[in-house]
Amino acid sequence: MNSIFLLLITVVGFLLAYRFYGGFLQDKIIGIDRNLVTPAHKVNDGIDYVPTKKIVLFGHHFATIAGLGPILGPAIGVIWGWVPAFLWVFFGSIFMGAVHDFGILLISMKNKGVYIGELAEKIIGKRVKIIFQFLVFFMLSLAMGVFVLIIAILFTMYPEGVIPTAGLIFIAMLVGTLMRKGKIGIVWSAVIGVMLLIVAIIFGVKFPVTGVSVETWKYLLLLYAYIASILPVWLLLQPRDYLNAYLLFFGLASMFLGVLILRPEVVAPAINTNAENLPSLFPFLFITIACGAISGFHNLASSGTTVRQIDKPQDAKFIGYGGMLTEGLLAVLVILAVVAGVGSRTEWFEHYQSWSKAGALKPKIGAFITGASLFLSSIGIPREVGRVVLSIMIVSFALTTLDSATRLLRYNIEELSRSFNVKVFQNRFISTIVAVVAIGYFALMKLGNKPVGLILWKLFGSTNQLLAALGLMVITVYLVKRGKPFVYSFIPMLFLFAMTLWAIVAQIKTFWSSEERAYPLIILSVVIVMLSVWMITEAAISVRGKNLSKMRHKSQ
């Protein structure tokens, strides 16, 4: 199989899906009011609610949802073979991920831009909201704690990325200020920002920052997460993600051209079951490759930061549905890099000989950089330079996810405080302190000389996908209660619930049968399953109550 064939299928399929399926969802299923005054204009507080040009917001949204997810997931997910990995990303992006992201974005926009927890309360009920909030708190705190650890390790692995990553923060603040004050337009802002970013990359390559310990980086990253979360979105988050998106788009375009020029053959097997300690494809493929197909984190971004910045209702399709398809394209390019760019079939089997070996951080990133740098070399970029550029892209996007997710965690804590009427935590400075402390717990605390976050990380994949299933449940109940066709979110919801709960039950069995018998993981897993069943039951009761109300109304 030639990789160019898979790439062309992806591009054509995604373009058709955006034009027809995305348009169908917008106009016929969820519906859109083009005269709606968006939350960004209604509130416009200059901090979280800021009307933003479509292209800038697309860059911010894409950088927020992308991060490391569509790189790390596919880089290990291909261990089951390239066919299941490609099919899951291709069809999952079109019929699950994009439906999920776009649906939550539109519904939140119609409901004053409320966060996913409040949205669940409006559509299903208050108990669901509180359960949702606690699940989000656990997932974001755990994920970002591990991300702090990962970024700290990446800074030591790729010291060339430190100066460009830090430089981008100040470049973004400069660009954000120039755009906000109306000194320059969006085009010149992008030109200035990109030129300064190139200078920062050159300096980073010439002056790599070494000698800083992982522990020191952790504390510096937590400090940055606090500052980034309280600053107005127009000053740092928006321009930083927008400029970051150019770096990723450069990587996407370069890899795309590289595939077209090289036309490398896929060396990985179509289906692989020979790797040591390999979990079963069903259900674990579907929680391993998350962000490249569907991810619960996306409903937090769609209803958290993105919806508060939409300028016009018709921008939602481009940002929500189009953003997920672009992430799917990135995931496909990652798949091609690790199944066609790593060398021979023998080399591929050596790299993916065991689940534990291929799943570690360094091998996953190494496989992607090896393959992607080969693609970049075909357009004249030396492989060593390509490796540096790709490493900077990875580090920069990991940091983007950290600052966006810390802000989302702050929103979640403020929501929880409103639910329990604790006013002190509704202050954004105090709620951000709580968020950073929670993240710091998973990043810094250790049990048996191992970070707590890494111990609990085994639960993240299933929890994240469970959150996506719950997001699809919110969309489904919304459609049912409005008498709209709901099959387009209902079938993906059923599939994702089945895969996720199956995976959690399988993990509980593994934790129980292990020599250590990991009781904290067992207890947490059981609690997550129970909360999920509770939320599903609440949704069913909510729908049944609506139907009974309709029947009574008709009988009168």
C-alpha positions as CSV (number, residue, x, y, z in Angstrom):
1,M,0.0,0.0,0.0
2,N,1.4,3.4,-1.0
3,S,0.9,6.2,1.6
4,I,-0.1,8.7,-1.0
5,F,-3.3,6.7,-1.6
6,L,-4.3,6.9,2.1
7,L,-3.5,10.6,2.2
8,L,-5.7,11.4,-0.8
9,I,-8.6,9.4,0.6
10,T,-8.3,11.4,3.8
11,V,-8.2,14.8,2.1
12,V,-11.1,14.1,-0.3
13,G,-13.1,12.4,2.3
14,F,-12.7,15.2,4.8
15,L,-13.5,17.9,2.3
16,L,-16.7,16.1,1.3
17,A,-17.6,15.5,4.9
18,Y,-17.1,19.2,5.8
19,R,-19.2,20.3,2.8
20,F,-22.1,17.9,3.1
21,Y,-22.2,16.2,6.5
22,G,-21.2,19.3,8.4
23,G,-23.7,21.4,6.5
24,F,-26.4,18.8,7.1
25,L,-25.8,18.8,10.8
26,Q,-25.8,22.6,10.9
27,D,-28.9,23.3,8.8
28,K,-31.1,20.2,9.3
29,I,-30.2,18.6,12.6
30,I,-28.9,21.0,15.3
31,G,-29.9,24.1,13.5
32,I,-28.3,27.6,13.4
33,D,-29.7,31.1,13.8
34,R,-27.6,33.4,11.8
35,N,-29.0,36.4,13.5
36,L,-28.1,35.1,17.0
37,V,-26.0,37.6,19.1
38,T,-23.1,35.4,20.2
39,P,-22.0,35.2,23.9
40,A,-18.8,37.0,22.9
41,H,-20.8,40.1,22.0
42,K,-23.4,39.7,24.8
43,V,-20.9,39.7,27.6
44,N,-17.6,41.0,26.0
45,D,-15.8,41.4,29.3
46,G,-12.4,41.7,27.6
47,I,-11.1,38.8,29.7
48,D,-12.8,35.5,28.7
49,Y,-15.6,36.8,26.4
50,V,-13.9,38.5,23.4
51,P,-15.3,38.6,19.8
52,T,-12.6,37.2,17.6
53,K,-12.0,36.9,13.8
54,K,-12.8,33.5,12.5
55,I,-9.2,32.6,11.3
56,V,-7.7,33.7,14.6
57,L,-10.2,31.7,16.6
58,F,-9.7,28.7,14.4
59,G,-5.9,28.8,15.1
60,H,-6.6,29.2,18.9
61,H,-9.2,26.4,18.9
62,F,-7.1,24.0,16.8
63,A,-4.0,24.6,18.9
64,T,-6.1,24.0,22.1
65,I,-7.6,20.7,21.0
66,A,-4.5,19.4,19.2
67,G,-1.6,19.4,21.7
68,L,0.2,16.1,22.0
69,G,-3.0,14.0,21.6
70,P,-3.0,13.4,17.8
71,I,0.7,12.7,17.9
72,L,1.1,10.3,20.8
73,G,-2.1,8.4,20.3
74,P,-1.6,7.4,16.7
75,A,2.1,6.8,17.3
76,I,1.3,3.9,19.6
77,G,-2.1,3.0,18.1
78,V,-0.5,1.7,14.9
79,I,0.9,-1.2,17.0
80,W,-2.4,-3.1,16.1
81,G,-1.6,-2.4,12.4
82,W,-2.2,0.5,10.1
83,V,-5.7,-0.5,8.9
84,P,-7.5,-0.3,12.2
85,A,-5.6,2.9,13.2
86,F,-6.4,4.6,9.8
87,L,-10.1,3.5,9.7
88,W,-10.7,4.7,13.3
89,V,-9.2,8.1,12.7
90,F,-10.9,8.6,9.3
91,F,-14.4,7.5,10.2
92,G,-14.1,8.5,13.8
93,S,-13.2,12.1,12.9
94,I,-16.1,12.5,10.5
95,F,-18.9,10.7,12.3
96,M,-17.9,11.1,16.0
97,G,-15.2,13.6,16.8
98,A,-16.5,16.4,14.5
99,V,-20.1,15.8,15.4
100,H,-19.2,15.9,19.1
101,D,-17.1,19.1,18.9
102,F,-19.4,20.9,16.5
103,G,-22.6,19.8,18.4
104,I,-21.4,21.0,21.8
105,L,-20.1,24.3,20.4
106,L,-23.4,25.1,18.7
107,I,-25.6,24.0,21.7
108,S,-23.4,26.0,24.1
109,M,-23.6,29.0,21.8
110,K,-27.4,28.8,21.9
111,N,-27.3,28.7,25.7
112,K,-25.3,31.8,26.5
113,G,-22.0,30.1,26.1
114,V,-22.2,28.0,29.3
115,Y,-19.6,25.5,30.1
116,I,-20.3,21.7,29.6
117,G,-21.4,21.1,33.2
118,E,-24.0,23.9,33.2
119,L,-25.1,22.7,29.7
120,A,-25.7,19.2,31.1
121,E,-27.8,20.8,33.9
122,K,-29.9,22.8,31.5
123,I,-30.5,19.8,29.2
124,I,-30.6,16.8,31.7
125,G,-30.6,17.9,35.3
126,K,-28.7,19.3,38.2
127,R,-27.3,16.0,39.6
128,V,-25.7,15.3,36.2
129,K,-24.1,18.7,36.3
130,I,-22.4,18.0,39.6
131,I,-21.2,14.5,38.6
132,F,-19.9,16.0,35.3
133,Q,-18.0,18.7,37.2
134,F,-16.3,16.2,39.5
135,L,-15.3,14.0,36.5
136,V,-13.9,17.0,34.7
137,F,-12.0,18.2,37.8
138,F,-10.4,14.8,38.2
139,M,-9.6,14.4,34.5
140,L,-8.2,17.9,33.9
141,S,-6.1,17.9,37.1
142,L,-4.7,14.4,36.3
143,A,-4.0,15.1,32.6
144,M,-2.4,18.5,33.2
145,G,-0.3,17.2,36.1
146,V,1.1,14.5,33.7
147,F,1.5,17.2,31.0
148,V,3.6,19.3,33.3
149,L,5.8,16.2,33.8
150,I,5.9,15.5,30.1
151,I,6.8,19.0,29.1
152,A,9.5,19.1,31.8
153,I,11.0,15.9,30.3
154,L,10.6,17.3,26.8
155,F,12.5,20.4,27.7
156,T,15.4,18.2,28.8
157,M,15.1,15.9,25.8
158,Y,14.9,18.8,23.3
159,P,16.7,21.8,24.9
160,E,16.5,23.6,21.5
161,G,12.8,24.1,22.0
162,V,13.1,26.1,25.3
163,I,14.0,29.5,23.8
164,P,11.4,29.3,20.9
165,T,8.7,28.1,23.4
166,A,9.4,30.9,25.9
167,G,9.9,33.4,23.2
168,L,6.5,32.7,21.7
169,I,4.9,33.8,25.0
170,F,6.3,37.3,24.7
171,I,5.8,37.4,20.9
172,A,2.2,36.5,21.4
173,M,1.7,39.2,24.0
174,L,3.2,41.8,21.6
175,V,1.0,40.6,18.7
176,G,-2.1,40.5,20.9
177,T,-1.5,44.0,22.1
178,L,-1.0,45.3,18.6
179,M,-4.1,43.6,17.3
180,R,-6.2,44.7,20.4
181,K,-5.1,48.3,20.1
182,G,-5.8,48.4,16.4
183,K,-2.3,49.4,15.5
184,I,-2.0,46.7,12.8
185,G,-4.3,44.3,11.0
186,I,-4.4,40.5,11.3
187,V,-2.2,39.9,8.2
188,W,0.7,42.1,9.4
189,S,0.2,40.7,13.0
190,A,0.7,37.2,11.6
191,V,3.7,38.3,9.5
192,I,5.5,40.0,12.4
193,G,4.7,37.1,14.8
194,V,5.9,34.4,12.4
195,M,9.1,36.3,11.6
196,L,9.9,36.8,15.3
197,L,9.1,33.1,15.9
198,I,11.6,32.1,13.2
199,V,14.2,34.2,14.9
200,A,13.4,32.5,18.2
201,I,13.8,29.1,16.6
202,I,17.2,30.0,15.2
203,F,18.3,31.3,18.6
204,G,16.9,28.1,20.2
205,V,19.0,25.9,17.8
206,K,22.1,27.9,18.4
207,F,21.7,28.3,22.2
208,P,19.9,25.2,23.6
209,V,19.0,25.6,27.3
210,T,20.6,22.8,29.3
211,G,21.4,22.1,32.9
212,V,17.9,22.7,34.2
213,S,16.4,19.8,36.2
214,V,13.0,18.3,35.5
215,E,11.9,19.3,39.0
216,T,12.8,23.0,38.3
217,W,10.9,22.9,35.0
218,K,7.8,21.6,36.8
219,Y,7.7,24.6,39.2
220,L,8.3,27.0,36.4
221,L,5.5,25.5,34.3
222,L,3.0,25.6,37.2
223,L,3.8,29.3,37.6
224,Y,3.3,29.9,33.9
225,A,0.0,28.0,34.0
226,Y,-1.3,30.3,36.8
227,I,-0.3,33.5,34.9
228,A,-1.6,32.3,31.6
229,S,-5.0,31.3,33.1
230,I,-5.7,34.7,34.6
231,L,-4.6,36.9,31.8
232,P,-7.2,38.2,29.2
233,V,-7.5,35.7,26.3
234,W,-6.7,38.4,23.8
235,L,-3.3,39.1,25.4
236,L,-1.8,35.7,25.5
237,L,-4.0,32.7,24.8
238,Q,-5.5,33.8,21.5
239,P,-2.4,35.2,19.8
240,R,-0.1,32.4,21.2
241,D,-2.4,29.6,19.9
242,Y,-2.9,31.5,16.6
243,L,0.9,31.8,16.0
244,N,1.4,28.3,17.3
245,A,-1.1,27.1,14.6
246,Y,1.2,28.5,11.9
247,L,4.0,26.3,13.2
248,L,1.7,23.3,13.1
249,F,0.3,24.2,9.7
250,F,3.9,24.4,8.5
251,G,4.5,20.9,9.8
252,L,1.3,19.7,8.3
253,A,2.1,21.2,4.9
254,S,5.7,20.0,4.9
255,M,4.7,16.4,5.8
256,F,1.9,16.5,3.2
257,L,4.3,17.6,0.4
258,G,6.8,15.1,1.6
259,V,4.3,12.3,1.2
260,L,3.4,13.5,-2.3
261,I,7.1,13.7,-3.3
262,L,8.4,10.6,-1.7
263,R,5.3,8.4,-2.1
264,P,6.7,6.0,0.5
265,E,5.3,2.4,0.8
266,V,3.6,1.4,4.1
267,V,6.0,-1.1,5.7
268,A,3.8,-1.8,8.8
269,P,1.5,-4.8,8.7
270,A,-2.2,-4.2,8.0
271,I,-3.1,-6.1,11.2
272,N,-0.7,-6.9,14.0
273,T,-1.3,-9.2,16.9
274,N,2.3,-10.3,17.6
275,A,3.6,-7.6,19.9
276,E,4.4,-8.6,23.5
277,N,1.9,-7.8,26.2
278,L,-0.4,-6.3,23.5
279,P,-4.0,-5.6,24.8
280,S,-6.9,-6.6,22.6
281,L,-7.7,-4.3,19.8
282,F,-11.3,-4.1,21.0
283,P,-11.7,-1.9,23.0
284,F,-8.2,-0.5,23.6
285,L,-7.6,1.0,20.2
286,F,-10.5,3.3,20.7
287,I,-9.2,4.8,23.9
288,T,-5.5,4.8,22.8
289,I,-6.1,6.9,19.7
290,A,-8.3,9.6,21.3
291,C,-7.8,13.2,20.0
292,G,-7.2,12.0,16.4
293,A,-10.7,10.6,16.3
294,I,-12.7,11.9,19.3
295,S,-11.8,13.3,22.7
296,G,-13.7,14.4,25.7
297,F,-11.3,17.2,26.3
298,H,-12.7,18.8,23.1
299,N,-16.1,19.4,24.6
300,L,-14.4,21.3,27.4
301,A,-12.6,23.5,24.9
302,S,-15.7,24.0,22.7
303,S,-17.9,25.0,25.6
304,G,-15.1,26.6,27.7
305,T,-12.9,29.0,25.7
306,T,-14.0,28.8,22.1
307,V,-17.7,29.5,22.4
308,R,-16.9,32.7,24.4
309,Q,-14.9,34.1,21.4
310,I,-17.1,33.3,18.4
311,D,-17.9,36.4,16.4
312,K,-20.7,35.1,14.2
313,P,-22.9,31.9,14.5
314,Q,-21.9,30.8,11.0
315,D,-18.3,30.6,12.1
316,A,-19.1,27.6,14.3
317,K,-18.9,25.0,11.5
318,F,-15.5,26.1,10.3
319,I,-14.1,26.1,13.8
320,G,-15.9,23.2,15.4
321,Y,-16.4,20.7,12.5
322,G,-13.4,21.9,10.5
323,G,-11.1,22.0,13.5
324,M,-11.7,18.4,14.3
325,L,-11.2,17.3,10.7
326,T,-7.9,19.2,10.6
327,E,-6.8,17.4,13.7
328,G,-7.8,14.1,12.0
329,L,-5.6,15.0,9.1
330,L,-2.7,15.6,11.5
331,A,-3.4,12.1,13.0
332,V,-3.3,10.5,9.6
333,L,0.0,12.2,8.8
334,V,1.4,10.9,12.1
335,I,0.2,7.4,11.2
336,L,1.9,7.6,7.8
337,A,5.1,8.9,9.5
338,V,5.3,5.9,11.8
339,V,4.1,3.2,9.3
340,A,5.9,4.5,6.1
341,G,8.7,6.7,7.3
342,V,10.4,4.6,9.9
343,G,12.5,2.5,7.5
344,S,12.0,-1.2,6.6
345,R,9.4,-3.7,7.8
346,T,12.1,-5.2,10.1
347,E,12.8,-1.9,11.7
348,W,9.1,-1.3,12.3
349,F,8.7,-4.6,14.1
350,E,11.8,-3.9,16.2
351,H,10.3,-0.6,17.3
352,Y,6.8,-2.1,18.0
353,Q,8.0,-5.5,19.4
354,S,6.2,-4.9,22.7
355,W,3.4,-2.7,24.1
356,S,5.5,-1.5,27.0
357,K,8.5,-0.5,24.9
358,A,6.6,1.2,22.1
359,G,4.3,3.0,24.5
360,A,6.9,4.9,26.5
361,L,7.2,8.7,25.8
362,K,10.5,8.7,24.1
363,P,9.8,5.8,21.7
364,K,6.4,7.3,20.7
365,I,7.9,10.8,20.0
366,G,11.0,9.2,18.4
367,A,9.0,7.2,15.9
368,F,7.0,10.3,14.8
369,I,10.1,12.5,14.5
370,T,12.0,9.8,12.6
371,G,9.2,9.4,10.0
372,A,8.2,13.0,9.8
373,S,11.8,14.3,9.4
374,L,12.1,11.9,6.4
375,F,9.1,13.6,4.8
376,L,10.6,17.1,5.5
377,S,13.9,16.1,3.9
378,S,12.1,15.6,0.6
379,I,11.4,19.3,0.4
380,G,15.0,20.3,1.1
381,I,15.0,20.4,4.9
382,P,18.0,18.4,6.3
383,R,16.8,15.7,8.6
384,E,18.7,17.1,11.6
385,V,17.1,20.5,11.1
386,G,13.7,18.8,10.6
387,R,14.1,16.9,13.9
388,V,14.7,20.2,15.7
389,V,11.7,21.9,14.1
390,L,9.5,18.9,14.9
391,S,10.7,18.8,18.5
392,I,10.0,22.5,18.9
393,M,6.5,22.0,17.4
394,I,5.8,19.1,19.9
395,V,7.1,21.0,23.0
396,S,5.2,24.2,22.0
397,F,1.9,22.4,21.5
398,A,2.2,20.6,24.8
399,L,2.6,23.9,26.5
400,T,-0.5,25.3,24.6
401,T,-2.6,22.5,26.0
402,L,-1.4,23.2,29.5
403,D,-2.3,26.9,29.5
404,S,-5.7,26.3,27.8
405,A,-6.6,23.4,30.1
406,T,-5.6,25.3,33.3
407,R,-8.1,28.0,32.3
408,L,-10.7,25.3,31.6
409,L,-10.1,23.8,35.0
410,R,-10.5,27.3,36.5
411,Y,-13.9,27.6,34.9
412,N,-14.8,24.2,36.3
413,I,-13.9,25.1,39.8
414,E,-15.9,28.4,39.5
415,E,-18.8,26.2,38.3
416,L,-18.5,23.9,41.3
417,S,-18.3,26.8,43.7
418,R,-21.6,28.1,42.2
419,S,-23.2,24.7,42.6
420,F,-22.4,24.6,46.3
421,N,-22.7,28.4,46.8
422,V,-19.0,28.9,47.9
423,K,-18.4,32.4,46.7
424,V,-14.7,32.6,47.6
425,F,-13.8,30.2,44.8
426,Q,-15.7,32.2,42.2
427,N,-12.9,34.7,42.2
428,R,-10.7,33.9,39.2
429,F,-7.4,34.5,41.1
430,I,-8.4,32.1,43.9
431,S,-9.9,29.5,41.6
432,T,-6.8,29.5,39.5
433,I,-4.7,28.8,42.7
434,V,-6.9,25.8,43.4
435,A,-6.5,24.6,39.8
436,V,-2.7,24.9,39.9
437,V,-2.5,23.2,43.3
438,A,-4.6,20.3,41.9
439,I,-2.4,20.0,38.8
440,G,0.8,20.3,41.0
441,Y,-0.4,17.4,43.2
442,F,-0.4,15.0,40.2
443,A,2.9,16.5,38.9
444,L,4.9,16.7,42.1
445,M,3.6,14.2,44.6
446,K,5.1,10.7,44.6
447,L,4.1,7.3,45.8
448,G,6.9,4.7,46.0
449,N,9.3,7.1,44.2
450,K,6.9,7.4,41.3
451,P,4.7,10.5,40.5
452,V,1.1,10.1,41.4
453,G,0.1,11.3,38.0
454,L,1.9,8.5,36.2
455,I,0.3,5.9,38.6
456,L,-3.2,7.2,37.8
457,W,-2.4,7.9,34.1
458,K,-3.7,4.5,33.2
459,L,-7.2,5.8,33.8
460,F,-6.9,8.9,31.7
461,G,-7.5,7.4,28.3
462,S,-10.8,5.7,29.3
463,T,-11.9,8.7,31.4
464,N,-11.3,11.1,28.5
465,Q,-13.3,8.9,26.1
466,L,-16.0,8.5,28.7
467,L,-16.2,12.3,28.8
468,A,-16.7,12.3,25.0
469,A,-19.5,9.8,25.3
470,L,-21.1,11.9,27.9
471,G,-20.8,14.9,25.6
472,L,-22.5,13.0,22.8
473,M,-25.2,12.1,25.4
474,V,-25.8,15.8,26.1
475,I,-26.2,16.4,22.3
476,T,-28.5,13.4,22.0
477,V,-30.8,14.4,24.8
478,Y,-30.9,18.0,23.5
479,L,-32.1,16.6,20.1
480,V,-34.6,14.2,21.6
481,K,-36.2,17.0,23.7
482,R,-36.6,19.2,20.6
483,G,-38.1,16.4,18.4
484,K,-35.1,16.4,16.1
485,P,-33.4,13.3,14.5
486,F,-31.0,12.1,17.1
487,V,-29.5,9.0,15.5
488,Y,-26.4,11.0,14.3
489,S,-25.2,11.4,17.9
490,F,-26.9,8.4,19.5
491,I,-25.1,5.7,17.5
492,P,-21.6,7.3,18.2
493,M,-22.6,7.7,21.8
494,L,-23.6,4.0,22.2
495,F,-20.4,2.8,20.5
496,L,-18.2,5.0,22.6
497,F,-19.9,4.1,25.9
498,A,-19.5,0.4,25.0
499,M,-15.8,0.7,24.2
500,T,-15.0,2.9,27.2
501,L,-16.9,0.9,29.8
502,W,-15.5,-2.3,28.4
503,A,-12.0,-0.9,28.6
504,I,-12.5,0.3,32.2
505,V,-13.9,-3.2,33.3
506,A,-10.9,-4.8,31.6
507,Q,-8.5,-2.5,33.4
508,I,-10.2,-3.3,36.7
509,K,-9.5,-7.0,36.1
510,T,-5.9,-6.2,35.3
511,F,-5.4,-4.1,38.4
512,W,-7.0,-6.8,40.5
513,S,-4.8,-9.6,39.1
514,S,-1.6,-7.7,39.4
515,E,0.9,-8.6,42.1
516,E,0.6,-5.2,43.7
517,R,-3.2,-5.3,43.5
518,A,-3.5,-1.5,42.9
519,Y,-6.5,-0.7,45.1
520,P,-6.5,3.1,44.5
521,L,-6.8,2.4,40.7
522,I,-9.5,-0.3,41.3
523,I,-11.6,2.0,43.6
524,L,-11.3,5.0,41.2
525,S,-12.3,2.8,38.3
526,V,-15.3,1.4,40.0
527,V,-16.4,4.9,41.1
528,I,-16.0,6.2,37.5
529,V,-18.2,3.4,36.2
530,M,-20.8,4.0,38.9
531,L,-21.0,7.7,38.2
532,S,-21.3,7.0,34.5
533,V,-24.2,4.6,35.0
534,W,-25.8,7.2,37.2
535,M,-25.5,9.9,34.6
536,I,-26.9,7.6,31.9
537,T,-29.8,6.8,34.1
538,E,-30.5,10.5,34.8
539,A,-30.4,11.1,31.0
540,A,-32.9,8.3,30.4
541,I,-35.2,9.6,33.2
542,S,-35.0,13.1,31.7
543,V,-36.0,11.9,28.2
544,R,-38.8,9.6,29.6
545,G,-40.1,12.5,31.7
546,K,-40.2,14.7,28.6
547,N,-42.1,12.0,26.6
548,L,-44.6,11.4,29.4
549,S,-45.2,15.2,29.5
550,K,-45.9,15.2,25.8
551,M,-48.3,12.2,26.1
552,R,-50.2,14.0,28.9
553,H,-50.4,17.1,26.8
554,K,-51.8,15.2,23.8
555,S,-54.4,13.4,25.9
556,Q,-55.8,16.6,27.4
